[in-house]
């Protein structure tokens, strides 16, 4: 069952699943969410969204569909338009195994 979440994620500090390539942020190997550690085992999909500001187009978010070791599918995004004190990684939705 897919569930909308929209909550911040905290990278666990165990390194990265992907390396920084200049085009998108490196995906952490694991995230902390609520009281859980979500270990990433696969990137299922990825996309980008943009915004227009004063006629210029800017890259706003990097979106990823990730598979967790526990079986859940996570829809996460990295927000490039960060305000002071606001987390950059967000869990948009989760599809939990039944």
N, C-alpha and C positions, 0 to 999 in steps of 0.2 A: 504494500500500500504506500503510495507516494504522499508525503506530508510536507506542506509549506512550513519553513522554519524562520528564515531571515534573522539569523543570530551570528555574532562574530565567532570566528575560529582563531585559535592560537597555534601557530606551528610548534611542534614538540621539541625542536632543536636537535633532532636525530639526523640531520643532513637533508638532502634533496632527492626526490625521485627523478627529476629532470635537471639538467644543468642550465645555467643562465646562457642564453644565446643572443641576447640583445633585442629579440622580438617579443618575448613574453617572459613573465617572472618564473623563476624556478619553482616547481611544485614541491612542497615539503613531503618527506616520507611519511609523516604522521601529523595529525592535528589533535588538539585537545578541544573538546566540546562538552559543555556541562561537566559531568564527572567521568567522561569517557575518553579513551584514547582511540582514535580512528586511524589505523595504519593503512596506507595506500598501497595497492598491489597492481593497479592498472589505470591508465588514462583511456577512457572509452571514447571521449570526444572533446573537442575544444572549439571555441569561437571567440569573436571579439564584438564589442559594441562601441559606437562612437557618439560624440556629442558635437553640436555646432555652437560656437561662441563667436559672436561678432563676425560671422561669415567664414571663420576658419573651422575646419573639422579636426577634432582631437580624439585620440584613442582614450576611451573612458574605462572600460572593463575588459578583463580577460576572463572568459567563462570556461569551466572545465566540468566534464562529467567523469567522476572518479569511482572506481570500485574499491571498497574497503575489504580488508582481510576477513572481517566478520560477515561479509556477504552483502552489506548495504551498498546501494548506489547513491553517491552524493552529487548534488549539483552545487558547485561552489563558484565563487568569483573573486578575483583580485581587483580591488577598486583603486585605480590610479589617481582619482580625484579625492585625495585624502585630506581631511581637515585635522587640525591639531588634536591629538588624543583619540582619534577614531581608528579602530583596527582596519587593516587592509584586506584581510581574508574574511569572507563571509560564507556561511552555509545557507544557501537559498532554499534547498529542499532536500529531503532524504527519502529514498525508497527502501523501506526496511523489509527484511526477509521475514516470512511468517512461519 
